[in-house]
Amino acid sequence: MLTGEPRKGMRTHRLGEDGPEVSVLGLGCNTFGLRIGFGEAREIIATAIDLGVNFFDTADLYGKLDSERFLGKALGTRRDEVVIATKWGWTTLEGAPERRSFGLLKRETPRGSEPYIRWALEQSLQRLGTDWIDVYQYHKLDGETPLEETFGTLAALVREGKIRWAGLPPLEPRELEHAVGLARRIGLPLATIQLRYSVVRRDVERELLPTCERLGIGVLPYLPLEGGLLTGKYRRGGQPPADSRFATLTQIWPRESFLTEEAFDRVDALDRYASERGISLLDVAIGGLIAMPAVASVIAGATRAEHVQANVRAAQWVPSDEDLAELRTLA
């Protein structure tokens, strides 16, 4: 991945070896329609673009389908200025509100099959108000469809001009090797893989990141701020703020999975590391992650325009080789 010229002060990376050039900070749109309405989403999107963010990550199920709708409506005539990544494959047909639009699909149609993919893509294109998806990402393997069928369908959609690149769900190193080899054999342009990764949760650094770097697949870390833990919002032994996701969305965001003693110990160490350098914990959480091998763009969500501004500032911190080496010892 090559670093491009700053875009309005924002550095850029290429997604994988041959993908689009995107801002090193991406905007995660999972809060749209879930925690915020269209007005707030529109302001966040406009702020992001004005600050040089050109990469937007959403999914068909985010915000009960509203995330894609909000993004498409807010972009309007600015569609050509941005790179849109969306995902399919987590939801099932039984759970989708648009059941009447299934046509010939059976309710049990596997999510990785050609009929499902084509149906899901058409729904996303309509909600986003666009003719193409830049990066179409498989959210979660369905466990039954051969990858040959899924990738063959995606390759056909690339030829049809409906998508430009494909993205992978979280995979183990051996699965990733197989997927990349298959994609290359059939001519499917793979650009990305989404991995849960933060400076607190770093297990992917052992095998997956080196594998991605070797294979030329761009890593998109999701939950890079650990649900707000790396913003300093939560304190050891204290109750989550009333408006936080761990207070309001306990089924989706079980706090015991994030707010552990081990996690707080790591945050304390990272806080000391930041203080020694005169920077913030957020700088370390975002700027430090951007500097890691194979990371293409860090996907960070927002519920206010101020969050985007803070994240953009944090993305400007570039650790030295010595800084990065010490940061890696804190895992």
C-alpha positions in Angstrom: 0.0 0.0 0.0 1.4 3.3 -1.0 0.8 6.5 0.8 -0.6 9.2 -1.5 -0.5 13.0 -1.3 -2.4 14.5 1.5 -6.1 15.1 0.6 -7.1 18.4 2.3 -4.4 17.6 4.9 -5.5 13.9 5.2 -3.0 11.2 4.2 -4.2 8.5 1.9 -3.4 4.8 1.4 -4.3 2.4 -1.4 -6.7 -0.4 -0.5 -4.6 -3.5 -1.2 -2.3 -3.6 -4.2 -4.7 -2.3 -6.9 -7.7 -0.9 -5.1 -8.8 2.8 -4.8 -6.9 5.4 -2.9 -8.7 6.3 0.3 -8.2 8.5 3.4 -6.3 6.7 6.2 -9.3 7.5 8.4 -12.6 6.1 7.2 -16.0 7.0 8.6 -18.0 4.1 10.0 -21.7 4.6 9.4 -23.1 2.0 11.9 -24.6 4.7 14.1 -26.8 6.1 11.3 -30.4 5.2 12.0 -29.5 3.4 15.2 -28.2 6.1 17.5 -28.6 9.2 15.4 -31.1 10.5 12.8 -30.7 11.8 9.3 -29.9 15.4 10.3 -27.0 14.4 12.5 -25.7 11.9 10.0 -25.8 14.5 7.2 -23.7 17.0 9.3 -21.2 14.2 10.2 -20.8 13.2 6.5 -20.4 16.8 5.3 -17.8 17.5 8.1 -15.9 14.3 7.1 -15.7 15.2 3.4 -14.7 18.8 4.2 -11.8 17.5 6.4 -10.6 15.1 3.7 -12.3 11.8 4.6 -13.3 10.1 1.4 -14.0 6.6 2.6 -17.3 5.6 4.0 -18.1 2.1 5.4 -21.6 0.9 5.9 -23.7 -2.4 5.7 -27.1 -3.4 4.6 -28.2 -4.2 8.1 -26.9 -1.1 9.8 -29.5 1.2 11.4 -32.3 -1.3 10.3 -31.5 -0.4 6.7 -31.3 3.4 7.4 -27.6 3.7 7.3 -27.3 3.1 3.6 -30.3 5.3 3.0 -28.9 8.2 5.1 -25.5 7.9 3.4 -26.9 8.0 -0.1 -29.3 10.8 0.6 -26.6 12.9 2.4 -24.0 12.4 -0.4 -26.4 13.4 -3.2 -24.3 15.0 -6.0 -21.1 14.4 -4.0 -21.2 10.6 -4.8 -18.2 10.8 -7.1 -16.0 12.4 -4.4 -16.1 9.4 -2.2 -15.4 5.6 -2.0 -18.3 3.6 -0.6 -17.8 0.2 1.0 -20.9 -1.7 2.1 -21.4 -5.2 3.2 -23.9 -8.0 2.8 -24.3 -11.5 4.3 -24.9 -11.0 8.0 -28.7 -10.9 7.9 -31.0 -13.7 6.7 -33.9 -13.3 4.4 -36.2 -14.3 7.3 -35.1 -11.2 9.2 -35.3 -8.7 6.4 -38.1 -6.2 6.4 -38.3 -6.2 2.6 -39.7 -9.7 2.3 -42.1 -8.8 -0.5 -39.2 -8.0 -2.8 -37.6 -11.4 -2.6 -39.2 -12.5 -5.9 -38.0 -16.0 -6.8 -35.8 -16.3 -3.8 -36.6 -18.9 -1.2 -36.5 -17.7 2.4 -33.7 -20.2 3.2 -31.5 -19.0 0.3 -27.9 -19.0 1.6 -26.3 -15.6 2.0 -23.2 -16.5 -0.1 -25.2 -17.8 -3.1 -25.6 -16.0 -6.4 -29.4 -15.3 -5.9 -28.9 -13.8 -2.5 -25.9 -11.7 -3.5 -27.7 -10.3 -6.5 -30.8 -9.5 -4.4 -28.8 -7.9 -1.6 -26.7 -5.8 -4.0 -29.8 -4.4 -5.8 -31.3 -3.5 -2.4 -28.1 -1.7 -1.4 -27.8 0.1 -4.7 -31.4 1.4 -4.3 -30.9 2.5 -0.7 -27.6 4.3 -1.5 -29.0 5.9 -4.7 -26.0 4.8 -6.8 -25.2 2.7 -9.8 -22.2 1.0 -8.3 -20.5 0.0 -5.1 -16.8 0.7 -4.8 -16.0 -2.1 -2.4 -18.6 -4.8 -1.8 -17.7 -6.8 1.3 -18.8 -10.2 2.5 -19.9 -9.5 6.1 -19.9 -13.1 7.4 -19.5 -16.5 5.8 -22.8 -18.4 5.6 -21.0 -21.7 6.3 -22.6 -23.6 3.4 -22.0 -21.8 0.0 -18.8 -22.8 -1.7 -16.5 -19.8 -2.0 -16.2 -20.6 -5.7 -19.9 -19.7 -6.2 -19.6 -16.5 -4.1 -16.4 -15.3 -5.8 -17.7 -16.2 -9.2 -20.8 -14.1 -8.6 -18.7 -11.2 -7.4 -16.4 -11.5 -10.4 -19.5 -11.3 -12.7 -20.8 -8.2 -10.9 -17.4 -6.6 -11.5 -17.6 -7.3 -15.2 -21.2 -5.9 -15.2 -19.9 -2.7 -13.6 -22.1 -3.0 -10.4 -19.1 -3.4 -8.1 -15.5 -2.5 -8.5 -13.7 -4.5 -5.8 -14.6 -7.1 -3.3 -13.8 -7.3 0.4 -13.4 -10.3 2.7 -14.9 -11.0 6.1 -12.7 -12.0 9.1 -10.8 -15.1 8.2 -8.0 -17.2 9.6 -4.6 -17.1 7.9 -5.1 -20.4 6.0 -8.6 -19.4 4.9 -7.2 -16.1 3.7 -4.5 -17.8 1.7 -7.1 -20.0 0.0 -9.5 -17.0 -0.7 -6.8 -14.8 -2.2 -5.5 -17.7 -4.4 -9.1 -18.5 -5.6 -9.8 -14.8 -6.4 -6.6 -14.5 -8.4 -7.4 -17.6 -10.4 -10.8 -16.3 -11.5 -9.8 -12.6 -11.9 -11.8 -11.2 -8.9 -10.2 -8.0 -7.6 -9.9 -8.3 -3.9 -9.0 -5.1 -2.0 -9.8 -5.5 1.7 -10.5 -7.6 4.8 -12.2 -6.3 7.9 -10.7 -7.4 11.2 -11.5 -6.4 14.8 -8.3 -4.7 15.7 -7.3 -1.9 18.2 -4.2 -1.0 20.2 -5.9 -2.8 23.1 -7.0 -5.9 21.2 -4.0 -7.0 19.1 -4.2 -10.7 18.5 -4.3 -10.2 14.7 -0.7 -8.9 14.7 0.7 -12.4 15.3 -0.3 -14.1 12.0 -3.1 -12.3 10.2 -1.5 -8.9 9.6 1.8 -10.3 8.2 -0.3 -12.6 5.9 -2.4 -9.7 4.7 0.8 -7.6 4.0 2.4 -10.5 2.1 -0.8 -11.1 0.0 -1.5 -7.4 -0.7 -4.8 -7.2 1.1 -5.7 -4.0 2.9 -6.8 -4.3 6.5 -9.8 -2.3 7.7 -9.8 -2.3 11.5 -13.3 -2.1 12.9 -14.0 -1.1 16.5 -10.6 0.7 16.7 -11.7 2.7 19.7 -13.1 -0.4 21.5 -16.6 1.1 21.7 -15.3 4.3 23.2 -12.9 2.8 25.8 -9.9 4.4 24.0 -11.5 7.8 24.1 -11.3 8.0 27.9 -15.1 7.8 28.2 -15.1 4.9 30.6 -13.4 4.6 33.9 -12.5 1.5 35.9 -15.2 0.6 38.4 -17.5 3.4 37.2 -20.8 3.2 35.4 -21.0 3.9 31.7 -22.4 7.4 30.8 -26.1 7.3 30.3 -25.8 8.2 26.6 -23.1 5.7 25.8 -23.6 2.5 23.8 -22.7 0.3 26.8 -25.5 1.9 28.7 -28.1 2.1 26.0 -27.4 -0.9 23.7 -26.5 -3.6 26.2 -27.7 -6.5 24.0 -25.7 -5.3 21.0 -22.7 -4.1 23.1 -22.3 -6.3 26.2 -20.0 -4.2 28.4 -18.4 -7.3 29.9 -16.8 -8.0 26.5 -15.1 -4.6 26.4 -14.8 -3.1 29.9 -12.6 -5.8 31.5 -9.8 -5.3 34.0 -7.3 -6.5 31.4 -8.5 -3.8 29.0 -8.3 -1.1 31.6 -4.8 -2.2 32.5 -3.8 -1.8 28.8 -5.5 1.6 28.6 -3.5 2.8 31.6 -0.3 1.7 29.9 -1.3 3.5 26.7 -2.2 6.6 28.6 1.3 6.7 30.1 2.8 6.1 26.7 0.7 9.1 25.3 1.6 11.4 28.2 5.3 10.7 27.7 5.0 12.0 24.1 2.7 14.9 24.8 -0.2 13.4 22.8 -3.6 12.1 23.6 -4.9 8.5 24.0 -7.0 9.1 20.9 -3.8 10.0 18.9 -2.3 6.6 19.9 -5.5 4.7 19.2 -5.9 6.0 15.7 -2.5 7.3 14.6 -0.8 4.3 16.0 -3.1 1.8 14.3 -2.7 3.6 10.9 1.0 3.0 11.2 0.7 -0.8 11.6 1.6 -3.0 8.6 -1.2 -3.7 6.1 -3.6 -1.3 7.7 -5.3 0.7 4.9 -7.8 2.8 6.6 -9.1 2.9 10.2 -12.9 2.8 10.4 -14.2 5.0 13.2 -17.8 5.9 13.8 -19.2 9.1 15.1 -22.4 10.4 16.7 -21.5 14.1 16.4 -19.4 16.2 14.0 -17.0 17.0 16.8 -16.1 13.3 16.9 -15.1 13.4 13.3 -12.9 16.4 13.9 -11.2 14.8 16.9 -10.6 11.6 14.9 -9.1 13.5 12.0 -6.7 15.3 14.3 -5.7 12.0 15.8 -5.0 10.5 12.4 -2.3 13.2 11.9 0.0 11.7 14.5 2.7 9.7 12.8 4.8 7.6 15.2 8.5 7.3 14.6 10.0 3.9 14.3 11.0 4.0 17.9 7.5 5.1 19.0 6.0 2.2 17.0 8.4 -0.4 18.4 7.6 0.7 21.9 3.9 0.7 21.2 4.1 -2.9 20.0 5.6 -3.9 23.3 2.5 -2.7 25.2 0.3 -5.5 23.8 
